[in-house]
Amino acid sequence: MGEYESTKQFIRYLNIAKGLSGEFRSQLYVTMDAKYIKSIKMNDLKHQATSISKQCAGLIKYLKGYDQDNNVVKEFDDENFIEIITEFYKD
């Protein structure tokens, strides 16, 4: 199954990544206040971090089997984990 043993474990890692994205955004303000970066660069990085956080949240919701209105639409198990991830990322 690759690097992750279960969907539940992968969701845990996604939650960690989402939290770290928020921490990164906080540190951007400190960095800008210390004049290490300009506000234009800070805003660009903040936008990217926010996008990553939203993607993590969407993937977590998808893996848990909920739609945008929090209705259960699918129930997943670890056996079809790779199939789920592939489906999420296809265009």
C-alpha positions as a Python dict, from the first residue, in 0.01 Angstrom:
ca = {
    (1, 'M'): (0, 0, 0),
    (2, 'G'): (298, 229, -13),
    (3, 'E'): (413, 455, 265),
    (4, 'Y'): (85, 463, 455),
    (5, 'E'): (-63, 164, 629),
    (6, 'S'): (-419, 285, 634),
    (7, 'T'): (-657, 559, 528),
    (8, 'K'): (-690, 661, 894),
    (9, 'Q'): (-314, 708, 924),
    (10, 'F'): (-301, 908, 602),
    (11, 'I'): (-581, 1134, 730),
    (12, 'R'): (-377, 1188, 1047),
    (13, 'Y'): (-79, 1300, 838),
    (14, 'L'): (-301, 1529, 632),
    (15, 'N'): (-426, 1691, 953),
    (16, 'I'): (-67, 1746, 1064),
    (17, 'A'): (17, 1902, 727),
    (18, 'K'): (-290, 2126, 752),
    (19, 'G'): (-183, 2243, 1098),
    (20, 'L'): (172, 2307, 984),
    (21, 'S'): (39, 2518, 699),
    (22, 'G'): (-138, 2737, 955),
    (23, 'E'): (179, 2764, 1162),
    (24, 'F'): (373, 2860, 850),
    (25, 'R'): (126, 3141, 780),
    (26, 'S'): (178, 3272, 1134),
    (27, 'Q'): (554, 3266, 1089),
    (28, 'L'): (520, 3462, 765),
    (29, 'Y'): (389, 3759, 963),
    (30, 'V'): (687, 3740, 1199),
    (31, 'T'): (922, 3721, 903),
    (32, 'M'): (762, 4022, 737),
    (33, 'D'): (760, 4225, 1060),
    (34, 'A'): (1133, 4154, 1094),
    (35, 'K'): (1172, 4282, 737),
    (36, 'Y'): (1317, 3956, 602),
    (37, 'I'): (1056, 3949, 325),
    (38, 'K'): (838, 4210, 157),
    (39, 'S'): (461, 4209, 186),
    (40, 'I'): (416, 4107, -180),
    (41, 'K'): (622, 3790, -126),
    (42, 'M'): (450, 3728, 208),
    (43, 'N'): (106, 3750, 48),
    (44, 'D'): (210, 3511, -229),
    (45, 'L'): (344, 3256, 22),
    (46, 'K'): (39, 3300, 245),
    (47, 'H'): (-189, 3235, -53),
    (48, 'Q'): (3, 2916, -139),
    (49, 'A'): (-8, 2795, 223),
    (50, 'T'): (-382, 2864, 241),
    (51, 'S'): (-433, 2671, -82),
    (52, 'I'): (-241, 2374, 56),
    (53, 'S'): (-446, 2384, 375),
    (54, 'K'): (-771, 2385, 176),
    (55, 'Q'): (-651, 2096, -39),
    (56, 'C'): (-565, 1894, 271),
    (57, 'A'): (-906, 1971, 421),
    (58, 'G'): (-1082, 1869, 100),
    (59, 'L'): (-888, 1546, 73),
    (60, 'I'): (-957, 1465, 440),
    (61, 'K'): (-1327, 1520, 385),
    (62, 'Y'): (-1317, 1310, 68),
    (63, 'L'): (-1133, 1026, 240),
    (64, 'K'): (-1381, 1030, 524),
    (65, 'G'): (-1657, 992, 264),
    (66, 'Y'): (-1837, 1325, 298),
    (67, 'D'): (-1958, 1567, 34),
    (68, 'Q'): (-1948, 1948, 60),
    (69, 'D'): (-2263, 1951, 276),
    (70, 'N'): (-2121, 1687, 515),
    (71, 'N'): (-2350, 1414, 382),
    (72, 'V'): (-2197, 1067, 383),
    (73, 'V'): (-2152, 963, 23),
    (74, 'K'): (-1899, 680, 41),
    (75, 'E'): (-1749, 449, 292),
    (76, 'F'): (-1390, 351, 231),
    (77, 'D'): (-1170, 79, 360),
    (78, 'D'): (-796, 28, 349),
    (79, 'E'): (-820, -220, 64),
    (80, 'N'): (-915, 44, -194),
    (81, 'F'): (-699, 325, -50),
    (82, 'I'): (-475, 371, -358),
    (83, 'E'): (-780, 369, -585),
    (84, 'I'): (-937, 645, -373),
    (85, 'I'): (-628, 866, -389),
    (86, 'T'): (-592, 811, -764),
    (87, 'E'): (-957, 904, -820),
    (88, 'F'): (-918, 1222, -614),
    (89, 'Y'): (-621, 1349, -814),
    (90, 'K'): (-733, 1263, -1166),
    (91, 'D'): (-844, 1550, -1389),
}
